[in-house]
Amino acid sequence: QVQLVESGGGLVQAGGSLRLSCAASGRAFSSYAMGWFRQAPGKEREFVAVISSSGGVTNYADSVKGQFTISRDNAKNTVYLQMNSLKPEDTAVYYCAAQASWLRALRYDYSYWGQGTQVTVSS
């Protein structure tokens, strides 16, 4: 029902910024909460941020509060992750995900996943 494609990753120096995009298919995009996750080499996948279907509510992992911003444009079927003040510890594959239930999204339980985009931060 929903297909997600991430883009915008790349190599950046510490202190720099990147904006990731996640383009979604489907006419019901505006009904889905959207989340961002990341997975570093040898580590478990971790939650980064989530945004409600309307864009009115957001939640962030403590590790990225004040550094990353999640947003969405329902007219473009796209969710974004603005990443500022990047550190080498932010190096990971970043995934977007969709969930129609806000409660399940808050519990990190998502129904659809993209393939990921690599972010590498050098010191």
C-alpha positions in Angstrom: 0.0 0.0 0.0 2.9 2.4 0.8 6.3 2.5 -0.9 9.0 4.6 0.7 12.3 5.9 -1.0 14.9 7.8 1.0 17.4 10.2 -0.6 19.8 13.0 0.4 22.4 11.0 2.2 26.1 11.4 1.6 29.5 12.3 3.0 29.8 15.4 5.2 32.4 16.9 7.5 31.7 17.1 11.2 29.6 20.2 12.0 27.9 20.2 8.6 24.3 19.7 7.7 22.2 17.4 5.5 18.5 17.1 4.7 17.1 13.7 4.1 14.0 13.2 2.1 11.6 10.2 2.0 9.2 10.1 -0.9 6.0 8.0 -0.4 3.6 6.5 -2.8 -0.1 6.0 -2.2 -3.1 8.3 -1.9 -3.3 7.8 1.9 0.1 9.3 2.8 -1.6 12.1 4.7 -3.1 9.5 7.1 0.2 8.0 8.2 2.5 8.9 10.9 6.1 8.9 9.6 9.3 8.0 11.5 13.0 8.1 10.9 15.4 5.4 12.3 19.1 4.8 11.9 21.4 1.9 12.1 25.2 2.2 12.6 27.6 -0.6 11.7 27.5 -3.4 14.3 24.7 -1.7 16.3 20.9 -2.1 16.7 18.5 0.0 14.7 17.4 3.0 16.8 14.6 5.4 16.7 15.4 9.0 15.6 12.1 11.0 15.2 8.4 10.7 14.4 5.8 13.1 13.1 2.0 12.7 13.2 -0.1 12.4 10.0 -1.0 16.1 10.0 2.5 17.2 11.0 1.2 18.8 14.2 3.0 16.6 16.7 6.7 15.5 16.7 8.8 13.4 19.0 12.6 12.9 19.0 15.2 10.6 20.5 17.0 12.3 23.3 20.3 11.9 21.4 19.1 14.2 18.6 16.8 16.8 20.3 17.8 20.3 19.3 20.0 18.9 16.5 17.6 17.2 14.1 14.1 18.4 12.8 11.5 16.2 11.2 8.9 17.8 9.0 6.5 16.7 6.2 4.7 18.1 3.1 1.6 16.1 2.5 1.0 17.8 -0.8 4.3 16.4 -2.0 4.0 13.0 -0.2 7.3 13.7 1.4 8.8 13.6 4.9 12.1 15.3 5.7 14.8 15.0 8.3 17.0 18.1 8.7 20.3 17.2 10.4 22.5 19.9 11.7 25.8 20.0 13.7 26.6 16.5 12.5 29.0 14.4 14.4 30.9 11.2 13.5 28.6 9.3 15.9 25.7 10.2 13.5 27.2 8.0 10.8 24.5 5.4 9.9 22.1 4.2 7.4 18.9 6.2 7.8 15.5 4.7 7.2 12.0 6.2 7.0 9.0 4.3 8.0 5.2 4.6 7.9 2.5 3.6 10.4 -1.3 4.5 10.2 -1.7 4.1 14.0 -0.2 7.0 16.1 -0.1 4.8 19.2 1.9 2.1 17.4 4.2 4.7 15.8 5.0 6.0 19.3 5.8 2.4 20.3 8.2 2.1 17.3 6.0 -0.4 15.6 5.9 0.5 11.9 4.2 -1.2 8.9 6.3 0.1 6.0 10.0 0.7 5.5 12.3 2.3 3.0 15.6 0.8 1.8 17.7 3.4 3.6 20.2 6.1 2.7 23.8 6.2 3.9 25.0 9.2 6.0 28.7 9.4 6.7 30.2 12.1 8.9 34.0 12.6 8.9 36.0 14.3 11.6 
